[in-house]
Each structure stands twice: as C-alpha cells, then as structure tokens.
C-alpha cells in the first residue's frame, strides 16, 4: 500500500488510502456508534478522519495500523465536537440570562439632542429628505411617481 519516495521514506498512494477506506470505514463507524451512541456523529467524525488522512498520509505514509489511526482520530474529532456543542449550550444560556437582565432594566434615557430617531443612518435619510432642502418645491404632486421626479434630493416615493 505504501509507495517509496526517492529518499526511501514511505508515502501512501491514493489507491492505498482508498483500500483502507473500503476495509476500515464500517468498523470505525461501528466502534464510534458503540462509544457515543450517535450514528450521525460517528459517520461525520470518521469522514473527517479520512479527510485528515488524505491530507497527511501522502507525505508521511500509511501508519502501521491505519484502522486504529482512523478510529483514534475520529474519536478525538467526535469528542471535540461534543465539547464544542456543550460549551455552545452554556454560552446560549448565559446570553439568554444577560438578555433577560437587560430587558428587565429600564430603557436608557435619550441622549441630549438625539430626539426620537436613534439610528444614525435613518436620521441622515430624514435630514437629506427634509422639505427645506428642496430649492423649488412643487405645488401640485399629482402624476408625480417619485421624489426624484419632483426634484427631491432623496428620491423617495410619493
């Protein structure tokens, strides 16, 4: 299964890795299902382990026991995923508590000079579309479809 490089170090061919995949995939998935009790987790972890093998084995060569290498790598990937999922749940719980505390507090008082519009972009739109900025405001808007036709700087619909 291993091919020799010019320097004499073993290198795995894609055919060799494919043979390992065909012979070891089922065993590795079955082992991880027994360990974790989750078919999806087991299959994804074994697929990730084979992706790592495809990247690593052509340079380093096949390990002495490829099935054990795949199983160990897949088990470590599955444990990492379970830890990530567990910490994600804790972060969501903490965020929910923070949100509830913030919602229970009184709303922030309005800043001096801010008025009713707190979004800067929305305030800018209102400023640009202010009627005082229109040089010659139309007196009759019948038949005008948009503010651009009326000569308004914002081009808003009438």
N, C-alpha and C positions, 0 to 999 in steps of 0.2 A: 504494500500500500504506500510505502514511502519512496520517494524519488531522491536520488543523491545529487546534491549540488556539486559544483566543481571543487569546493573546499572540503567535501566529504560529509558535510552536515546533512541530516535527513530533512526532506521537505515533503509535505503532504500534497498530493495532486488532488484536483477537484474530483476525480473519479474515486480516489480513496476516501475522501470525505463523504461522497455520495453513498459509498458502500457502508460506511459507518452509520450514516443517517438511516439507511434502509434496515440495517440489522439492529440498531440500538434505540431508535425513536420510540417504539412501542414499549420497550422495557423501561425506559426513562420516564415516560409519561405515567405508566402504571405505578412506578415507585413513588413519584411525586403525588399522585392521586391518593395513594395509601398514606403518605406523610401529611398531606394538607387537606384532603377530602374535597378538593375543588378541581373539577375537570378543566375548566377554562384557565384557571391559574396555572395548572400543571402544563397544559399544552403551550400557553404563551411563554412560560419560563423555559421550556425545552426548545422552543423555536428561537428564543433569544440566545440560548446557549449555543445552538448551532450557528447562529449568525456570528457570534464571537469566534467560534471555531473556524468559520470560513475566513475571517479576517486574520486570525492568529496562526493557524496550523500551516498555511503555505510557507510561512517564514520559519517557524520553529519545528515543524514536523509533527507527525502524529505522536501523542503521548503513549506511554506503554499500555495503558488501559483506556482507550477512548470512551467507552461507555461510562466508566466511573468518572472521567473528566467531565463529560456532558452532564451526568447526574449531579455532580457536585456543583458545577457552575449553575445549572438550572435551579437547584435547591437554594443556592445563595441569592439568585435573582428573585425567586419567589419570596424568600424571607425579606429581602429589601422592599419588595412591593407591599407586603403585608405591613411592614413598619411604616412605610410612607402613607398607606391608607389609614392606619391607626392614628398617626400624627395629624393627618388631614382632618379626621373627625374631631380631634381635640381642638385644632385651630378653628374649625367651624363653630364648635360650642363656645369657645372664647369670644369669637367675633359676634355671635348672637347675644351673649351676655353684655358685651360692650354696646351693641346696638340698642338693647333694651334699656340700659342705663342712660344712654344719650337721649333716647326718645322720652324717658321719664323726666329728664331735666327740662327746665323752662327754655323756651326758644331764646336764641341770642337776641339782644336788643339791636335795633337798626343802627348802623354806623352813621355818624354825622354826615349829612349831605347826601346820603345814598338814596333815600326815598324808597318807593315801593319796588323798584327794579334792582335786584341784587346781582343779576348776571351781566357781566361787563359787555359781552357781545350783543345781548338784547338791548342794553342801554345805548350802545353805539348805533344800532339799527334805528331806534327811536330818534336819536339825535340827527342822523342823516336824513330821516324822512320827515323831520319837523316842517310844518307848513311855512314857517317863517323863512326857510331856506329856498323856497320856490320864488324865482325872480318875478315872473308874471303869472300868478295863479289863474287857471281857467275859471270862468264864472259858470259855464254850463258843462257838466261832465257827461251828458247823455251821449251815448255812442262811443265813449272812450273805454277801451278794454283794459288798459293797464296804466300804471302811473308813469311809465316811460313815454307813452303817447301823450300824456298830459304835461310832460316836462318835469315830472318829479324826479329828484335825484335817486330815489331808492327803486323806482320801477315797480312798486307794489301794485297788486291788482286792486281795482276799484270795487 
